[in-house]
Amino acid sequence: MMRRTWTDRDLEIVDALTCRVRVLSFAQIAEGWPPVRQSDIRSWLVRLVDAGLLQRLVWNVQLPPTGTIPLFTWKLGTALPDFSRLTDQVRSRWKQDIQPCEVLVATTKAAKLFGSSAGRVPPVHHRNHDLLLGAALVHYRRWLPELAARWRGEDAMPMGEKGVKNPDAFLVDEEERPRRVIESAGRYSREQLEDFHQYCVESHLSYELW
């Protein structure tokens, strides 16, 4: 029924915000879903907002650092990361001034339609983190589209065991088994980086930190 009402691109955006990431900025959507002119984005997305599938917000945030490769990658069987150096890299890269940023998040209505647990507005302390994860998804859509199709956000995955947080996203194989972890390092502390690394070691998963 929805396919008679919405275009494939409409469905892709709602899918991205329910099953892959929790937030995308208007600028990220323009970059990741071309060709969409900046002047056309608002009229296009307003239909989804008016339908109750997406929520438009304006945040005053530091925009995520731009980059075309992960900050750090680790593969099973390789050496332990230098956590002191990695923590310095994570913390020192946030140099942008705070500025208004128009973003979209999915509603609970959209989450139910797409079978995820999304639909929550990220808390203030998590907004930079989530925007950075959105930038990583856009990179995959532009340069690694086949892998982007295998991206599953934490809200689309089974809940982890009690007290253990799922990573931000997984790349899955043909049988939906996680094969690689994608994580926004945000402003992680050394302890957070070490805990995340240990999770991946115990889960036998390689990872990328953005």
HUJONOR-V172770 format. One record per backbone hydrogen bond with DSSP energy under -1.0 kcal/mol. CO is the residue of the C=O (numbers start at 1). NH is the residue of the N-H. If there is no record, write none. Layout:
BEGIN
co/nh
CO/NH
CO/NH
END
This chain:
BEGIN
co/nh
1/4
2/5
2/6
7/11
8/12
9/13
10/14
11/15
12/16
13/17
15/19
16/20
16/21
19/153
24/104
25/29
26/30
27/31
28/32
29/33
37/40
37/41
40/44
41/45
42/46
45/49
46/50
47/51
48/53
48/54
49/52
53/107
55/105
57/103
59/101
61/99
72/209
74/207
75/78
81/83
82/86
83/87
84/88
85/89
86/90
87/91
88/92
93/95
99/61
101/59
102/26
103/57
104/24
105/55
107/111
108/112
109/113
110/114
111/116
123/126
124/127
126/130
127/131
128/132
129/133
130/134
131/135
132/136
133/137
134/138
135/139
136/140
137/141
138/142
139/143
140/144
144/148
145/149
147/150
148/151
150/172
152/170
153/156
154/157
155/117
161/164
168/154
169/182
170/152
171/179
171/180
173/176
177/173
180/171
181/208
182/169
183/210
185/188
189/193
190/194
191/195
192/196
193/197
194/198
195/199
196/200
197/201
198/202
199/203
200/205
201/204
206/181
207/74
208/183
209/71
209/72
END
